[in-house]
């Protein structure tokens, strides 16, 4: 791997930590930038830098000396529309501008599957605008749109398994018809590592998904069966889900907001017009091969 120093903005989360570990094992220097970045929470050898992504000057300092930058922050739940715009559009735009002016060779913007300027959810619309802003500021940037990412300690499988264990009835928003193409964490980080080191693939948009497409209902059923649970699944139509989310938003820490419901109105599958894992020479792993172990780990937690 030829990249010497990679800065992971928002790299203290699920994907960022795994990517840091992969890059470190390949001999790269890794700098992890986050508001609460701490060495003890990161792979050995990663350099933590505490900074707010919305602070342009702090981010310029954090990226200084980097050969490559990956912008990872994203929101699916925010109290204000301005929060989505700040994290999905303004901050990545400014980071891309600063990276370009500093002579940084590679910039990767981590977006999401299903984004579009006219998407139902504000989260997806602001990420689409962020993609355009990043590409304008740094034309050779790589835009990455992953589907649902699964792996050890992921949010989806772990939280779904634990909810299925604790709830007598599990609601499926929109009847569980939203489609996903789950991608293993190792495949996700392998793709990102490739984008950081191959100049020939820069400047493209990548849609990254796994081997098969599942509806939300099919995913939940597989998790339920893997855990040998008997929770009843009940479809929750979108209008009713929106009403419940609206009521939930009155709580200090709402478990569901309306924009999360809107996110499920678009499928998260490879569309066939962007580059994919296969264009990087990567073969994704099967969701079913990892599910039993992931569910066992989730249900063994206290």
Secondary structure, DSSP 8 states (H G I E B T S, - for coil): ----EEEEETTTSHHHHHHHHHHHHTT-EEEEEETT--GGGS-TT-EEEE--TT-HHHHHHHHTT-SEEEE----S--SSHHHHHIIIIIHHHHHHHHHHHTT-SEEEEE--TT--TT-SSHHHHHHHHHHHHHHHH-TT-EEEEE--EESTT-HHHHHHHHHHHH-SEEEEEGGG--EE--EEHHHHHHHHHHHHH-GGGTT-EEEE--S--EEHHHHHHHHHHHTT---EEEEE-HHHHHHHHHHHTTSTT-S--HHHHHHTTS-BS--SSSB-GGGGT-----HHHHHHHHHHHHHH--
